[in-house]
Amino acid sequence: MKKLILILISALFLSASPAGKERSIYRTILNAIFPDKAVIHVWLDNPKKRAIFEKIRRVKVVKDHKRADILILYNSFDVPADNKIIFADGYLVFEHFKNRLVGGFYWQKGRPNLVFIKKNLKDHNISLPPTLKEYIEDDM
Amino acid sequence: MTKKRISFIALLCSATLAFSSESMDDLLRAFKSESELSKITKSESAGFLDIYTREELEKMQVRTLMDVLKLFTIPNITRTSNNISQFTKPTFAVMPSYAIRLYVNDHDMTSTSFGSALMLWSDMPVEYIDHIEVYKSASSVEFGNEPGSVIIKLYTKKPEREEGGKVRLTADQRGSAEADLYYAHTTRDGLSYFFFANADNVKRKTYENLNHKLDADNHAQSFYANIFKEGWRLEGGSYRKVKDTFLGLGRAYTPNDGKIENRHNYIQLEKMYDNGLNIRAGYDHLDSYEKESDNSGIPAGATGYVTDYTIQLHDKIASLIAEKSFTHKNGKLLVGGFYKFKGLEAEGAFDSQSTSFSNALHLYSLYMEESYSFNPTTTFIGSFKGDYYRYEKRIEAKKEHILRAGLIKNYGPVQIKAFYTKTYYAVPFLYLYGPDDTPYRVNPELKFPEPILTSLGIRYKESRHTVDARMSLITVKNKVLSKPDGTLYNNPKGWYHQYELKYSYNFDPRNSLKIDLYMGENASGLTMSPKYGGHIQLFNSFGKIDLYNQIGYRSNCDFYGVNIDPTYDYTASVKYHAAKDLSIGFRGENIFGTGYRQSYVRLPYSMPIFDRKFWLNLEYLF
């Protein structure tokens, strides 16, 4: 019984923390990019974010980027030139890869920004749900 | 059965959390709110804490620190006859400015030999400030610097969250204008930098007294920059302000002329090691110039009353601070020490008399603070600080110390904080040393005031409601007072008590309400400043519009025979976000002209502290 109460308190606490909110944001993003995948393989270059992604349902964090469905990059500017889907977790990465990444979630101008790039989404045959349409930009 | 019920509730809650239909806009807003830097920087153990978040400051459309100081419950802000910002505690005519310390990041801005640099920095622009923390019933041991009981901590915007810049232009109906610019960037190799520049020209209402014009206009320029890499932070700033002297210092307040010019430049290098060691080296240079002219006579200490009065002060401060925090399984131990050199040079001309002198202070300090958690709900705080003051001329060396004990106890939604602080305030040595007794009748024998603060606070926080009740009893030994001829002396003992009641309610992440009430009383029974007061603040957002409403109240008081009726200050602002990066706003201050007032010795009436102003505000992010 105590364990259940602890789980409940932890769930409530995490939902109100920055990490909890960031998890909800990434859960929405990943579900929108991969609506039909049973398991989404994610590769991260920022080990501090691992705990956030590991607790998202359907997401499996992989160590080998070749096995990943999506690369979430914070500070990597040199990744293999294959056709993997790239999503930026930092402004500098977003600027660097904006010709090929599908979007980014990063701090800029004192606020968190979520942006998807229309042309690159199209290149990967990704169609976002209507709830995220307002975050799609034609050109950066 | 009970287990089944709890399982069901847990499942229901988890499901609610997992599948909640928060829109992405709501999620981003909630993430921003939960990521407020104040949630990282605040220290609950340092005293009673009030926070002004970035979102609040932006909705309020504050321009200067003064717009926030106006909202302080205790102490209250007012202005002196010569147009310098000054604080009062409820019922007191004045509160010593050296009891209040202002920090920008980790740098103490108020470390001067001639009082407090707050008289300059109270008007500082805050566009480069992310958020403001105010600690009351504090001792400053935790912040590793000179003593004060009210600590105002300003934190600059973080480059890694800005990545870009902002231009802000403001103008008011009196012809005032102000421009702010900042820019921040982080490079790929982890070096981040931030710079800020500001210039303003503020016109204030002109009054008349006995056919003499009373001007209070001012203009200022300021600059701030920081560079950060791998635990090293270099930061520095410069602020210059020139202002008219309003009523001035003359006996009948009939100024012919008057000007105050202050300039403060500082630089600080800081290294933060991963093992908790922090080393800071800083250098400050302050210049203060005041010129007054009044035929009714300006008191100038032993020289008597003069018509023309000029004083120039130059202050050089060098400091080296080292501290280390040791984290253990039950809390944290902070151990630190610092050395400060303060050099003062003064020159003055008082009609045909002149004075010129200098002195220097070497200040050595060792301190430690333990935060020990007996269990997850009970934390004990114990602090000790020993200071040694050695002056180069005439003033005897002094040994002082600070003792502080505190307890923070949580009972579910209730938090209780209790503090006992035995501290002291260092008297500026311009009041201790001056070979000609001009312009002050100095007293090298003055002892430092020694307040003992006993404080109790109770916070109830549940869901969207937060209630704070605070009370403090303060006894002060050796308070510094001045005789009618200007001679400074120590009052053996006095006391006062003060109370604050605060309530806040968050309707949702974009709409909130704050209410505060305060009262205080001193041993003399005199009410020379408002005994009661309070504020109501309402923050709202609808679509692309931000709204802010603020009502302030201060009760009546009697200042040397002049009765000041209760005053009400209504301030409001509206901001329209025309585009993601462009907004236009409007802020009205003291809209009904019924705002706070102050009287002065021998002046038979009171004067408004703040003007009625309407500011137009244009902001562009790039």
Chai-1 contact restraints between the chains, C-beta under 6 A:
chainA,res_idxA,chainB,res_idxB,connection_type,confidence,min_distance_angstrom,max_distance_angstrom,comment,restraint_id
A,M1,B,K3,contact,1.0,0.0,6.0,A-B,restraint_1
A,M1,B,I6,contact,1.0,0.0,6.0,A-B,restraint_2
A,L4,B,I6,contact,1.0,0.0,6.0,A-B,restraint_3
A,L4,B,A10,contact,1.0,0.0,6.0,A-B,restraint_4
A,L8,B,A10,contact,1.0,0.0,6.0,A-B,restraint_5
A,L8,B,C13,contact,1.0,0.0,6.0,A-B,restraint_6
A,A11,B,S14,contact,1.0,0.0,6.0,A-B,restraint_7
A,A11,B,L17,contact,1.0,0.0,6.0,A-B,restraint_8
A,S15,B,L17,contact,1.0,0.0,6.0,A-B,restraint_9
A,P18,B,E34,contact,1.0,0.0,6.0,A-B,restraint_10
A,P18,B,S35,contact,1.0,0.0,6.0,A-B,restraint_11
A,K21,B,A30,contact,1.0,0.0,6.0,A-B,restraint_12
A,K21,B,F31,contact,1.0,0.0,6.0,A-B,restraint_13
A,K21,B,E34,contact,1.0,0.0,6.0,A-B,restraint_14
A,S24,B,L27,contact,1.0,0.0,6.0,A-B,restraint_15
A,I25,B,L27,contact,1.0,0.0,6.0,A-B,restraint_16
A,Y91,B,E163,contact,1.0,0.0,6.0,A-B,restraint_17
A,L92,B,R188,contact,1.0,0.0,6.0,A-B,restraint_18
A,W107,B,R161,contact,1.0,0.0,6.0,A-B,restraint_19
A,Q108,B,E163,contact,1.0,0.0,6.0,A-B,restraint_20
A,Q108,B,G164,contact,1.0,0.0,6.0,A-B,restraint_21
A,K109,B,G164,contact,1.0,0.0,6.0,A-B,restraint_22
A,K109,B,L621,contact,1.0,0.0,6.0,A-B,restraint_23
A,G110,B,R161,contact,1.0,0.0,6.0,A-B,restraint_24
A,G110,B,E162,contact,1.0,0.0,6.0,A-B,restraint_25
A,R111,B,K32,contact,1.0,0.0,6.0,A-B,restraint_26
A,P112,B,L28,contact,1.0,0.0,6.0,A-B,restraint_27
A,P112,B,F31,contact,1.0,0.0,6.0,A-B,restraint_28
A,P112,B,K32,contact,1.0,0.0,6.0,A-B,restraint_29
